[in-house]
């Protein structure tokens, strides 16, 4: 992949944006994490890791990334439907998340009151540590009420995953800039009696 434009921030969660690195799921899936450098660049693009030199372990990290992506996608879609995710998927997500322990909670006194301190930002350079942060976001999402708002884009061939935060909870498209506008254009062309051009989807 030669540019970042194949990666999208329309999932509403880090773990869903990561799931969306496998594109066109409803048709012929297209892999955007083809080589370890793609994974490194995605983690940097997503703000998960800092810049670091390639490592001999990067190929293993890419294999881990694809397995994590499949596990968290299955788990999130199951939970969104009100079902329990497979124990093997939960175990895989948990083991990946454990690769980077979260900072210990801290206390501080601010304005004369006891409060929690803000943990320092993590910016790991190791790919496995970066994937741990993706897995930790899935760990936070899965038991939360928000998981029931996870949707699959309704456009033909897209199937991107996203959190529906619309007031009516009836969002159909991954984004209005992408599939929403395409759907509007097709409706307009149908009203005018013209045929739309073929659409490659997500």
Buried (B, 14 or more C-beta within 10 A) or exposed (E): BEEEEBBBEBBBBBBBBBBBBBBBBBBEEBBBBEEBEBBBBBBBEBEBBEEBEEBEEBBEBBEBBBBBBBBBBBBBBBBBEEEEBEEEBBEBBBBBBEBBEEEEEEEEEEEEEEEEEEEEEBBBBBBBBBBBBBBBBBBBBBEEEBBEBBBBBBBBBBBBBBBBEEEEEEBBBBBEEBBBEBBEEBEEEEEEEEEEEEBEBB
